[in-house]
């Protein structure tokens, strides 16, 4: 009986940990829903911060750099939007991840002067 109970408890620990991790990722990303990338980029430039926005996926990705002038990335750093991932844990996380991707793309375009 004790062995069964132990196995049962151990079987649910990953589920509990995953649920908390998913909740954390979603909570961290919620800010992107109401964020304005153009205003945020303008404020960042005013404050001397010309870092690009990046997202986590299969690898690190900096959206909106397709038409960037040569060497633009080397001159600036990047900030990873925390909570983005290719390991999506819920439909809500997927939605927020997609919003973050579009946010980063618009933000980076604004940093590049709309190019």
Secondary structure, 3 states (H helix, E strand, C coil): CHHHHHHHHHHHHHHHHHHHHHHHHHHHHHHHHHCCHHHHHHHHHHCCCCCEEEEECCCEECCCCCCCCCCHHHHCCEEECCCCCCCCCCHHHHHHHHHHHHHHHHHHHHHCCCC
